[in-house]
Amino acid sequence: MNEQGGLISVLAVVSYVVFTLLFMGVVRRLLGVRVSFLRTAVATLVAIWVSRPLLDALVGEPVLTVPSVELGLYLTLLGAFTFVVAMVLIVLAELLVPEGTLPGPFDAWHSWRARMTRSGRYVEILRIATRHGLGRFLRGRRHLALGTVAERRDLARSLRRALEDGGVTFVKLGQQLSTRNDLLPRELIDELVQLQDNAAPVDWEVVRGTIATETGRDPGEVFRELDPTPLAAASVAQVHAAVLHDGRKVVVKVQRPGIEHDVDRDLDIVARLATTLEGRTDWGHDIGLVDLADGFSAALREELDFTIERDNMLGVAAALDGRDGIVVPTPVRGLSGPRVLVMDRLPGLPVGAAHEVLAALGPQRRTALAKTLLETVMDQLLESGIFHVDLHPGNVLVADDGTLSMLDLGSVGRLGAKTRQAMGHFLAAVGTGDSMAATDALLELVERPEDIDERNLEQALGVLILRYSAGGSAEGAAAFTSLFALINSFHLGVPPEVAAVFRAMATLEGTLRAIDPSYDLVTEAKGMGRERMAGITGAARLKETLEQEVSGLLPVLRRFPRRVDRIADAVEHGRLTANVRLFADPRDRQIVTHLVHRTLLTVLGATAGMMSVVLFSVTGGPMVTSTVNLYTVLATALFVVAVILVLRVLIIIFRREEP
């Protein structure tokens, strides 16, 4: 007997669950919009729980006391009433707490875990800052005890050590700051430059294991010689000297273990901080802090995949083919993967540490080297379209004979033909002082807002050109800063690829100044821009361009006489008509269709509601039961239909979602 009772209980529970799921499906179908499973389940269970007592209160007697015929009507009415209650609960929930404003249980759990992780990271960052003597700068008060060179050097040393302890993301931030001569004093710049190649090395056994995992072979089988002492240890990876079995000298770039998780965590903090600052500060909104943070995040994530750097090296090398004095390393095929990169070993020292080599070359040679590097970057920007975006002094080697080498191509930018042409026109216009042409070119580069005062923009840009037309070795960073301020003041959106160009030029200036302190980036860039645009618009290039355009127009020109003849014949015989398709765009048809659907639902719901009121007021007629007539049943059914239609329209309006 107990077993039979248990079986009946299990069957009852299963039947209840199946009924509830079917009920939920019907409710979601009647609403006509996507509602979360959890919200629908809760509304359905509550409706099933409260509908019977509510209906009993409305009817006036419990279901068990009515006759069997009335029981069928009652159960039908109870089911319809439950549907209506469930839909009302969902619509009220959508009105009070719209879908998506509260996370689901799994999202809430992951969000809580992420919040705890961030909180732990915040505490760790504060602890690092305090350990290195930076806690006093976090109290919001001004500090006047940094007026001497020794004090600024002490602060710079503490900041560098704190950034090193902070991890990859903060080291990269320090590297970016080391190129901003216009923002930071010389003492900070000199200290932050050491972040390029002075990170703490990884244990050799860990490096050896990474190489074995990525190559699938023991390092002794791959290399004849492999120095366990790194040549350099950077924030993302460290580099070891090696020799292949064929005698080829190479370097092995090995990624630091476990940095993907650290980078994701810190970039999440950076993104949240950028969102907060952009939403609460004018300067954050003006410079597009969120977009800058997104660009920084994308670039840093690219650097974590060495296959991207391998492909970038091949692309940049192809663009440098034929240019003397500057090279990029060649990757070794078959030995490079996402976390290990094997490439040729190039001679030389980083520009930031090659003071003796540069001094031995002499002033004229140093100027020529700076010009070679700038010409290479200009060719990348205006001709090939693929350029190095992070040419800081640690990413450029200089050999004893003056040969330059570009390293660390994990992050490169790419420009389309139209953007390259607009960039060239802008530099050429700045070089000639033509503010009108410079304004037109600048508007081609940026995202133009709907309303912009072009006259004031042209005037402001003309003033900027005149201000920096005289050049000067100390004004390159100020010129870029002023240009950014001008773009922000007119609320011009800068596309990521154009922002990468400005970043590349701002970073390049620090490297050029390290090679030749007297080199004038602004003046040289303007001159090179004029020369390249003159080459593009020269007779030979114009002839080539004209030939390309004519070849593209030939099919159109061949069809043109026949089309003109057809039009003329149609005009002569009165057959010329113009067909205009209303709502040819699918989006227009979709909007009209949705409006018609909502209008029909509203009209049908209102009509059903009014008809139900009329039928409720009708007395007499055929009797379905001893107390209920047919008109009351029809009125109740129409009332339920009216409520369902109205609720469907309301939830569509609340959700702003198309049915």
C-alpha positions in Angstrom: 0.0 0.0 0.0 2.8 2.3 0.8 4.6 1.5 -2.5 1.3 2.2 -4.3 0.9 5.5 -2.5 4.5 6.5 -3.3 4.0 5.7 -7.0 0.9 7.8 -7.1 2.8 10.6 -5.5 5.6 10.4 -8.0 3.1 10.3 -10.9 1.3 13.3 -9.4 4.6 15.3 -9.2 5.6 14.3 -12.8 2.2 15.3 -14.1 2.4 18.6 -12.2 5.8 19.3 -13.7 4.7 18.4 -17.2 1.6 20.5 -16.9 3.6 23.4 -15.6 6.0 23.2 -18.5 3.2 23.1 -21.0 1.5 25.9 -19.3 4.7 28.0 -19.5 5.0 27.3 -23.2 1.5 28.5 -23.8 2.0 31.7 -21.7 5.2 32.6 -23.6 3.4 31.9 -26.9 0.5 34.1 -26.0 2.7 37.0 -25.0 4.6 36.8 -28.3 7.9 38.0 -27.0 11.0 36.3 -25.6 10.7 36.0 -21.8 13.3 34.3 -19.7 12.6 30.8 -18.5 13.0 31.7 -14.9 10.6 34.6 -15.0 8.0 32.6 -16.9 8.4 29.7 -14.4 8.0 31.9 -11.4 4.9 33.7 -12.8 3.3 30.4 -13.8 3.8 28.7 -10.4 2.5 31.8 -8.6 -0.5 31.9 -11.0 -1.3 28.2 -10.4 -1.0 28.7 -6.7 -3.2 31.9 -6.4 -5.7 31.4 -9.2 -8.0 28.9 -7.5 -8.6 30.8 -4.3 -9.0 34.0 -6.2 -11.6 32.4 -8.5 -13.3 30.7 -5.6 -13.7 34.1 -4.0 -15.1 35.6 -7.2 -17.5 32.7 -7.8 -18.6 32.6 -4.3 -18.4 28.8 -3.6 -15.6 26.2 -3.7 -15.3 23.9 -6.7 -16.1 20.7 -4.8 -19.7 21.8 -4.1 -20.8 22.5 -7.7 -22.4 20.0 -10.0 -20.4 18.0 -12.5 -21.5 20.0 -15.5 -20.6 23.2 -13.8 -17.3 21.6 -12.7 -16.2 21.4 -16.4 -17.0 25.1 -16.9 -15.3 25.9 -13.7 -12.1 24.1 -14.7 -12.1 25.8 -18.1 -12.6 29.1 -16.5 -9.9 28.3 -13.9 -7.4 27.5 -16.7 -8.2 30.7 -18.6 -8.0 32.7 -15.3 -4.6 31.1 -14.6 -3.3 32.1 -18.0 -4.4 35.7 -17.4 -2.9 35.9 -13.9 0.4 34.5 -15.2 0.5 37.0 -18.1 -0.5 39.9 -15.7 2.4 38.9 -13.4 4.9 38.8 -16.3 3.7 42.2 -17.6 3.9 43.8 -14.1 7.4 42.3 -13.6 8.4 43.8 -17.0 7.0 47.2 -15.9 8.7 47.2 -12.5 11.9 45.2 -13.4 12.5 45.0 -17.2 14.1 41.9 -18.6 17.9 42.1 -18.4 18.1 44.6 -15.6 18.7 41.9 -13.1 21.2 39.1 -13.8 20.1 35.5 -13.7 21.4 33.2 -11.0 24.3 31.9 -13.0 25.2 35.4 -14.2 24.9 36.7 -10.6 27.2 34.0 -9.4 29.8 34.7 -12.0 29.4 38.5 -11.4 29.9 37.9 -7.7 33.0 35.9 -8.3 34.4 38.5 -10.7 33.6 41.2 -8.2 35.4 39.4 -5.5 38.4 38.9 -7.8 38.4 42.6 -8.7 38.2 43.5 -5.0 41.1 41.3 -4.2 43.1 42.9 -7.1 42.2 46.4 -5.9 43.6 45.5 -2.5 46.7 44.0 -4.0 47.3 47.2 -6.1 46.9 49.4 -3.0 49.3 47.1 -1.2 51.9 47.4 -4.0 51.6 51.2 -4.1 52.0 51.4 -0.3 55.0 49.1 -0.3 56.8 51.3 -2.8 56.0 54.5 -1.0 53.2 55.7 -3.3 50.5 55.5 -0.7 50.8 59.2 0.2 49.8 60.1 -3.4 46.5 58.2 -3.0 45.1 60.5 -0.3 43.9 63.2 -2.7 46.2 65.9 -1.4 48.7 67.9 -3.4 52.4 67.2 -2.6 54.8 70.0 -3.0 57.9 68.0 -2.0 58.8 67.0 -5.5 60.5 70.2 -6.6 64.0 68.8 -6.8 65.5 66.4 -9.3 66.5 63.9 -6.6 63.0 63.8 -5.3 61.5 63.3 -8.8 64.0 60.5 -9.5 63.1 58.8 -6.2 59.4 59.0 -7.2 60.2 57.7 -10.6 62.1 54.7 -9.2 59.2 53.8 -6.9 56.7 54.1 -9.7 58.7 51.9 -12.0 59.0 49.2 -9.3 55.3 49.4 -8.5 54.4 49.0 -12.2 56.7 46.0 -12.5 55.1 44.4 -9.5 51.7 45.2 -10.9 52.0 42.9 -13.8 51.8 42.9 -17.6 49.0 45.4 -18.0 50.7 48.0 -15.7 54.0 47.5 -17.3 52.5 48.2 -20.7 50.9 51.3 -19.2 54.3 52.4 -18.1 55.7 51.8 -21.5 53.0 54.0 -23.0 53.8 56.7 -20.5 57.5 56.5 -21.2 56.8 57.9 -24.7 54.8 61.0 -23.5 57.5 63.6 -23.1 54.8 66.3 -23.2 53.1 64.9 -20.0 55.9 63.7 -17.8 59.1 65.1 -16.5 62.4 63.9 -17.8 63.2 61.9 -14.6 60.1 59.8 -15.0 60.7 59.2 -18.7 64.2 58.0 -18.0 63.1 55.6 -15.4 60.0 54.2 -17.2 62.1 53.5 -20.3 63.7 50.7 -18.3 60.4 48.9 -18.3 61.0 48.0 -21.9 63.5 45.3 -21.2 64.2 45.2 -17.4 61.4 42.9 -16.1 62.2 40.1 -13.8 63.2 36.9 -15.7 61.1 33.7 -15.5 62.7 30.5 -14.1 64.5 28.5 -16.8 62.7 25.3 -16.1 59.4 27.0 -16.7 60.7 28.4 -20.0 62.0 25.1 -21.0 58.7 23.5 -20.4 56.8 26.1 -22.4 59.2 25.5 -25.4 58.7 21.8 -25.2 54.9 22.2 -25.0 54.6 24.6 -27.9 57.1 22.8 -30.3 56.2 19.3 -29.3 59.8 18.4 -28.9 62.5 18.7 -26.3 64.5 21.9 -26.7 67.7 19.9 -27.1 66.2 18.3 -30.2 65.2 21.7 -31.7 68.3 23.8 -30.9 72.0 23.0 -31.0 72.6 25.7 -28.4 70.0 27.5 -26.1 71.2 30.0 -23.6 69.2 29.7 -20.3 70.1 33.3 -19.4 67.7 35.6 -21.2 68.9 38.4 -23.5 66.0 40.5 -22.3 62.9 40.0 -20.1 59.9 42.1 -21.0 56.4 42.3 -19.6 54.9 39.8 -22.0 57.8 37.5 -22.8 61.5 37.0 -22.5 64.0 36.3 -25.2 66.8 33.7 -25.2 69.7 33.4 -27.7 69.9 30.0 -29.5 71.5 28.3 -32.5 69.7 25.8 -34.7 71.3 22.6 -35.8 72.1 24.1 -39.2 74.1 26.9 -37.5 71.5 29.6 -38.0 71.6 32.1 -35.1 68.1 32.8 -33.7 66.3 34.2 -30.7 63.5 32.4 -28.9 60.7 34.6 -27.6 58.8 32.8 -24.8 55.6 34.1 -23.3 55.4 34.4 -19.5 53.2 31.7 -18.0 49.7 32.4 -16.8 49.6 36.0 -18.0 46.4 35.5 -19.9 44.3 35.4 -16.8 46.1 38.3 -15.2 45.7 40.4 -18.3 42.0 39.7 -18.6 41.5 40.6 -15.0 43.4 43.9 -15.2 41.9 44.8 -18.5 38.4 44.3 -17.0 39.4 46.8 -14.3 40.7 49.2 -16.8 37.5 49.0 -18.9 35.3 49.6 -15.8 37.5 52.5 -14.7 37.3 54.0 -18.2 33.5 53.6 -18.4 33.2 55.3 -15.0 35.5 58.2 -15.9 33.9 58.8 -19.3 30.4 58.8 -17.7 31.3 61.1 -14.9 34.0 63.5 -16.3 33.9 65.9 -19.2 37.5 65.2 -20.2 36.9 61.4 -20.2 33.9 61.9 -22.5 35.7 64.3 -24.8 38.7 62.0 -25.4 36.6 58.9 -25.8 38.2 57.1 -22.9 36.2 53.9 -23.4 37.3 53.6 -27.0 40.9 54.3 -26.0 40.7 51.6 -23.3 39.2 49.2 -25.8 42.0 49.9 -28.3 44.6 49.3 -25.6 42.9 46.1 -24.6 42.7 44.8 -28.2 46.3 45.6 -28.8 47.5 44.0 -25.6 45.5 40.8 -26.4 47.0 40.7 -29.9 50.5 40.7 -28.3 49.6 37.6 -26.4 49.2 35.6 -29.6 52.7 35.2 -31.2 51.2 33.8 -34.4 49.9 37.3 -35.0 53.3 38.7 -34.6 54.8 36.1 -36.9 52.3 37.0 -39.7 52.9 40.7 -39.0 56.7 40.3 -39.4 56.2 38.7 -42.8 53.8 41.5 -43.9 56.1 44.3 -42.7 59.1 42.6 -44.3 57.3 42.4 -47.6 56.6 46.1 -47.4 60.2 46.9 -46.6 61.5 45.0 -49.6 64.1 47.1 -51.4 64.7 49.6 -48.6 68.2 49.8 -47.2 69.2 50.5 -43.6 66.3 49.0 -41.8 65.2 45.4 -41.4 62.8 43.2 -39.4 63.6 39.6 -38.2 62.4 36.6 -40.2 60.4 34.0 -38.3 61.5 30.3 -38.4 58.6 28.3 -39.9 57.5 25.3 -38.0 58.9 26.4 -34.7 56.6 29.3 -33.9 53.2 29.1 -32.1 50.9 31.1 -29.9 53.4 31.2 -27.0 56.8 30.7 -28.6 58.3 32.6 -31.4 61.6 31.7 -33.1 63.2 34.3 -35.3 66.5 35.5 -36.7 68.9 37.1 -34.2 69.7 40.6 -35.4 72.7 42.6 -34.2 72.5 45.8 -32.2 71.3 47.4 -29.0 67.9 49.0 -28.2 68.0 52.7 -29.1 67.2 53.6 -25.5 70.4 51.9 -24.3 72.7 52.4 -27.3 74.2 55.8 -26.2 77.8 54.8 -27.0 76.9 53.3 -30.4 75.0 56.4 -31.4 77.7 58.7 -30.1 80.2 56.8 -32.2 78.2 57.3 -35.4 78.3 61.0 -35.2 75.6 63.8 -35.5 75.2 63.5 -39.3 74.8 59.8 -39.2 72.3 60.0 -36.4 70.2 62.5 -38.3 70.3 60.2 -41.3 69.2 57.2 -39.1 66.3 59.2 -37.7 65.3 60.2 -41.2 65.4 56.6 -42.4 63.2 55.5 -39.6 60.7 58.3 -40.2 60.7 57.6 -44.0 60.0 54.0 -43.3 57.0 54.8 -41.0 55.7 57.3 -43.6 55.9 54.7 -46.3 54.0 52.3 -44.1 51.3 54.9 -43.4 50.8 56.2 -46.9 51.8 53.4 -49.2 51.8 49.8 -47.8 49.1 50.5 -45.2 50.7 48.2 -42.5 52.6 50.0 -39.8 54.3 49.4 -36.5 52.2 51.1 -33.8 54.7 50.8 -30.9 58.1 51.9 -32.0 59.3 52.9 -28.6 63.1 53.1 -28.0 63.1 49.5 -26.8 61.6 48.1 -30.0 64.3 49.6 -32.3 67.8 48.2 -32.4 70.8 50.0 -33.8 73.9 48.1 -34.9 77.4 49.3 -35.0 77.2 50.0 -38.7 74.0 52.0 -38.3 71.5 49.4 -39.4 68.1 49.7 -37.7 66.0 46.8 -36.8 62.3 46.9 -35.8 61.2 44.4 -33.1 58.1 43.3 -31.4 55.6 43.4 -34.2 52.8 41.9 -32.1 50.7 45.0 -32.6 50.5 46.6 -36.0 47.9 48.9 -37.6 46.4 48.6 -41.0 45.0 51.4 -43.2 42.7 51.1 -46.2 43.4 53.0 -49.4 40.9 55.7 -48.7 42.3 56.4 -45.2 45.9 56.4 -46.5 45.0 58.9 -49.2 43.2 61.1 -46.7 46.2 60.9 -44.3 48.5 61.9 -47.1 46.3 64.8 -48.1 46.2 66.0 -44.5 50.0 66.0 -44.1 50.5 67.7 -47.5 47.9 70.4 -46.6 49.6 71.0 -43.3 52.9 71.2 -45.1 51.6 73.9 -47.5 49.6 75.7 -44.8 46.3 75.1 -46.6 43.8 75.1 -43.8 40.9 74.4 -46.1 42.4 71.3 -47.6 43.6 70.2 -44.2 40.1 70.5 -42.8 38.6 68.5 -45.7 41.2 65.8 -45.2 40.7 65.7 -41.5 37.0 65.2 -41.9 37.7 62.3 -44.2 39.9 60.7 -41.4 37.5 61.1 -38.5 33.9 60.2 -37.9 32.0 63.3 -38.8 29.1 64.3 -36.5 25.7 65.3 -38.0 26.2 69.0 -37.2 29.6 70.6 -37.3 30.8 74.1 -37.7 33.3 73.6 -40.6 34.1 77.3 -40.7 35.2 77.4 -37.0 37.0 74.1 -37.5 38.9 75.4 -40.5 39.9 78.6 -38.6 41.0 76.6 -35.5 43.0 74.2 -37.6 44.6 77.2 -39.5 45.7 78.7 -36.2 47.2 75.4 -35.2 49.1 75.1 -38.5 50.5 78.6 -38.1 51.4 78.0 -34.5 53.6 75.0 -35.4 54.7 75.9 -38.9 58.1 77.1 -37.7 58.8 73.6 -36.3 61.3 73.1 -33.6 62.6 70.0 -32.0 60.7 70.5 -28.8 57.3 71.0 -30.3 56.4 67.6 -31.8 54.6 66.2 -28.8 52.9 69.6 -28.2 51.6 69.6 -31.8 50.1 66.1 -31.5 48.6 67.1 -28.1 47.1 70.3 -29.6 45.7 68.3 -32.6 44.0 65.8 -30.2 42.5 68.7 -28.2 41.2 70.3 -31.4 39.5 67.0 -32.5 38.0 66.6 -29.0 36.7 70.1 -28.8 34.7 69.6 -32.0 33.5 66.2 -30.9 35.0 64.4 -33.8 35.1 60.6 -33.4 38.5 59.1 -34.2 38.3 55.6 -35.7 40.6 53.0 -34.1 42.9 52.7 -37.1 43.4 56.5 -37.2 43.9 56.6 -33.4 46.6 54.0 -34.0 48.3 56.3 -36.4 48.4 59.2 -33.9 49.6 56.7 -31.2 52.4 55.5 -33.5 53.6 59.0 -34.3 53.5 60.1 -30.7 55.5 57.0 -29.7 57.9 57.4 -32.6 58.8 60.9 -31.6 60.5 59.6 -28.4 62.5 57.1 -30.4 63.6 59.8 -33.0 64.6 62.0 -30.1 66.6 59.2 -28.6 68.4 58.7 -32.0 68.9 62.4 -32.7 67.8 64.9 -30.0 67.7 67.7 -32.6 65.4 65.9 -35.0 62.2 67.9 -35.8 59.4 65.4 -36.4 56.7 67.9 -37.3 58.8 69.6 -40.0 60.2 66.4 -41.5 56.8 64.7 -41.5 55.2 67.7 -43.3 57.9 67.6 -45.9 57.7 63.9 -46.5 53.9 64.2 -46.8 54.3 66.8 -49.5 56.9 64.7 -51.4 54.7 61.6 -51.3 51.6 63.3 -52.4 53.5 64.9 -55.2 54.7 61.5 -56.2 51.1 60.2 -56.1 49.8 63.1 -58.2 52.8 63.1 -60.6 52.5 62.6 -64.3 53.5 58.9 -64.2 51.1 58.1 -61.4 48.3 60.2 -62.9 48.6 58.3 -66.1 48.5 54.9 -64.2 45.5 56.1 -62.2 43.7 57.3 -65.3 44.3 54.0 -67.1 42.9 52.1 -64.1 39.8 54.3 -63.9 39.2 54.0 -67.7 39.5 50.3 -67.6 36.9 50.2 -64.9 34.6 52.4 -66.9 34.8 50.5 -70.1 31.9 48.1 -69.4 29.7 51.0 -68.5 30.7 53.0 -71.6 29.9 50.0 -73.8 26.4 49.7 -72.5 25.8 53.5 -72.4 24.8 54.0 -76.1 22.2 51.1 -76.0 20.7 52.5 -72.8 20.4 56.0 -74.3 18.8 54.5 -77.4 16.2 52.6 -75.4 15.4 55.7 -73.4 15.0 57.9 -76.5 12.8 55.2 -78.1 10.6 55.0 -75.0 10.2 58.8 -75.0 9.3 58.9 -78.7 6.6 56.3 -78.4 5.2 57.5 -75.0 6.4 54.5 -73.1 8.7 56.2 -70.7 7.6 55.5 -67.1 9.2 55.7 -63.7 8.5 52.9 -61.3 8.8 53.8 -57.6 8.6 50.9 -55.1 7.0 52.0 -51.9 8.7 50.4 -48.9 11.5 48.9 -51.0 13.7 48.8 -48.0 13.0 45.7 -45.8 13.4 47.8 -42.7 10.6 50.1 -43.8 8.3 47.2 -44.5 9.2 45.7 -41.1 8.3 48.9 -39.3 5.0 49.3 -41.1 4.1 45.6 -40.5 4.8 45.9 -36.8 2.8 49.1 -36.5 -0.2 47.4 -38.3 0.1 44.3 -36.0 0.1 46.4 -32.9 -2.8 48.5 -34.1 -4.8 45.3 -35.0 -4.0 43.7 -31.6 -5.2 46.9 -29.8 -8.4 47.2 -31.9 -9.2 43.5 -31.5 -8.6 43.6 -27.7 -10.7 46.7 -27.3 -13.5 45.2 -29.5 -13.5 41.9 -27.5 -13.6 43.9 -24.3 -16.6 46.0 -25.3 -18.4 42.9 -26.7 -17.8 41.1 -23.4 -19.3 44.0 -21.4 -22.4 44.0 -23.7 -22.9 40.3 -23.3 -22.5 40.4 -19.6 -25.4 42.9 -19.5 -27.7 40.6 -21.5 -30.2 38.6 -19.5 -32.0 35.4 -20.5 -31.0 33.3 -23.4 -30.0 29.6 -23.5 -28.9 28.1 -20.2 -25.7 26.1 -20.1 -26.2 25.2 -16.5 -28.9 25.9 -13.9 -27.3 29.2 -13.1 -25.1 30.2 -16.0 -26.5 31.2 -19.4 -24.7 31.0 -22.8 -24.2 34.8 -23.0 -22.2 34.8 -19.7 -19.9 32.0 -21.0 -19.3 33.9 -24.3 -18.7 37.2 -22.4 -16.2 35.5 -20.1 -14.4 34.0 -23.1 -14.3 37.4 -24.9 -13.1 39.1 -21.7 -10.2 36.6 -21.5 -9.3 37.2 -25.1 -9.4 41.0 -24.6 -7.1 40.8 -21.6 -4.6 38.5 -23.4 -4.5 40.8 -26.4 -4.0 43.9 -24.3 -1.3 42.3 -22.2 0.5 41.3 -25.3 0.5 44.8 -26.6 1.6 46.2 -23.2 4.6 43.8 -22.9 5.7 44.6 -26.5 5.6 48.3 -25.6 7.5 47.8 -22.3 10.1 45.6 -23.9 10.5 47.8 -27.0 11.0 44.5 -28.8 9.4 43.7 -32.1 7.0 40.8 -32.1 
